[in-house]
Amino acid sequence: MRWMTPAAAAALLAGCAINIGNEAPPAASAPRAAGVDAPAERLPTDVRRATIIVRDMEKSLRLYRDVIGLEVNYDTTVTTSGVALPAGEPGATARLVLLNANDPWVGWIGLMEWTSPPIPADDYPKRMGPGDVVLVLNTDDVEGRCAAAKKVPGVTFTAEPRLQVYPGRDGGAEIRVMGCNFFDPDGILIELNQILD
């Protein structure tokens, strides 16, 4: 785990780290979406991370860390109020793990498991509706990672790897991606894809 100051840790836990000064966070060198340019001036908000409440941290780490390839950068136990984050009982403890991809500032995934006492969980639905979320993750080897995801307990596939073609932006070339879709062990739908040339 990387070292961080108490102030940085508090900001991460709050989900709202602050950029001091006018400098932009470092940019990732990942492939860019065709037709999408950086804004002329910095926008007021960064999407830092999405945190998923999970049933079994180790099962979730097998998918997000071991198969998808995200890197754990923070792993701790916290005491929760049950108010600011309306989950669990006041004073309960939870394990919080933060994972990043290529960008050290945005696009993180948080995993949070209530450990004492745990939060009871029903089976998750296999159909989606309003309020549900799709995580779209771009990877380097979609067929290999989709095959590996099938081996994680609790993962349920909805679509095998296949070519998807979307119209280009502003009359540009078609956008071609190879991707698969599956529910993670907690019912979050993931589209794992790879942008093709």
Steps between C-alpha positions, in 0.01 A plus 500: 500500500629846412558754779264797525447785745206492743342793310528313170355186657207698643434657161508159332259356754266791441522440126591860433875552481590861431738624230705781654590775254412512133706206382316216333549147628737288290338373182486131421670369190215259424335491156267792441150476365490618139360851466529589870733791569612637834283794608638844410497588870488277803149389599393550864459131586695175472327164533735355762359155569197280543486301823316167495361346819600135475399176667845336498814711459728215399260383230474856366879543505536180297305678226606866520866449599595158367294477179428859391846612614429801723762585764420518872623834632318513834371229735370585847226443756270792582226565755182616329231740621215343304394858419729670245519168316156358589601136532563267790452584865650805673842402637535199270837421349564458129800412286567757228724416205575756228630392159628706211561440131753699296405847621617582855219753549173390338314185407552311825282218635437471873387176661344513847394201710329540836674251728359555850211463476465403134216643291247229408467457124234339285570349160557774247273537196617379159314775310572870516278800555503867602773583752719206399857560382713364215877521550674529162864396532754506217769231507798368306388138446123480505471136393751378759356710781140405413601132511667553838195687636284192433707310759425744784224369730185711477570647155205458260551569128238673288705521176811324371781702336373642172568785261291814555504784246378851588460803271798735510480840667440799276520292181824330604596135453292226659587410858577128520526319832520136601321441828318271740241574769451340841365560848767515771449300825275780633283559194688795347495466121843534339568559133863399451621618163802564282512782246608369159690699234 
